[in-house]
Amino acid sequence: MQLLVTGGAGYVGGCVAAVLIESGHDVTVLDDLSTGHADAVPDGAQFAQLPIERAGEAMQGRGFDAVLHFAAKSLVGESTVAPDRYWHANVGGTLALLDAMRAHGVGRIVFSSSAATYGEPESVPILESAPTRPTNPYGATKLAVDLALGSYCGAFGLAAVSLRYFNVAGAYGRFGERHATETHLIPLALQAAAGQRAALSVFGGDYPTPDGTCVRDYIHVLDLADAHARALGAAAPGEHRIYNLGLGEGSSVRQVIDAVERVTGRPVPHAVEARRAGDPAVLIASGAKARAELGWAPTRTLDQMVADAWAFHQR
């Protein structure tokens, strides 16, 4: 298929684009490089360095079969102090993309959504039927896009699939995490193990979990790429389908630290600090619907995620 991957110079988008190319698809990456990296565009992809608002220029005369949409601002903390940036980029940019798709006859989209749309869940693992009550502007913008997709499907026959997930980890060869502002636990723990930061901050050690630290759902970026590829085939005209992606079980901060020490053979200096406001004790997404309807089965363990991320870190 002819595919347009927005945000394909970023961590997840780049990995997914690389896997799609290896599967025989013709891929064009659209990215403005505001947070992405030119060398993260996979070999074999065409590259359009454009903001999402100008996606129509990349679509002109190309006959794309589908769009995989990753382009977004994604720092929760930043979204609370600069919500305008997030509403304009994540919602305004997506609306411009959807209108460009209509103008150029592209009728299928897979959207990289977020389990942040659910906010603090009433129960875990989180099902797709759970109430959506985002607790920050980032999650609110992702939910707004999901709502827009539903209305575009109903009115214009768009075929859309939204994939909601929490923490992506691991790497695929030269494709891995490298953010100007790093907020994710595994790369931060690897930096501490490598001596690139004095200590890892552990926010809260008295949660009602087996070891007192928060439990989160982690998914390998290659398992995530497989889900996006499967979602392409599941998109149906006039329907907006939503799937949660998760292993159905989580890992605590303490377990992540243990895995990093196991894989690297190095200690992870860390300090337990006060809880952060708004951090739930446990966040785990159910992947049961994705397994049943997409045939998706994540296979990579926490140690594999850490090992692949460590290999990328050492590059």
ABEGO torsion letter per residue (X at the ends): XBBBBBGAABAAAAAAAAAAAAAGBBBBBBBAGAABBAAABBBGBBBBBBBAAAAAAAABGAGBABBBBABBBABAAAAAABAAAAAAAAAAAAAAAAAAAAAAGBABBBBBBBAAAAEBBABOBBBAABBBBBABAAAAAAAAAAAAAAAAAAAAGBBBBBBBBBBBBEBBEABBBBBABBABAAAAAAAAAAGABABBBBBEAABBBAAGBBBBBBBBAAAAAAAAAAAAAABBBGBBBBBBBBAGBBBBAAAAAAAAAAAAGBBBBBBBBBBBBGBBABBBBBAAAAAAAAGBBBABBAAAAAAAAAAAAAX
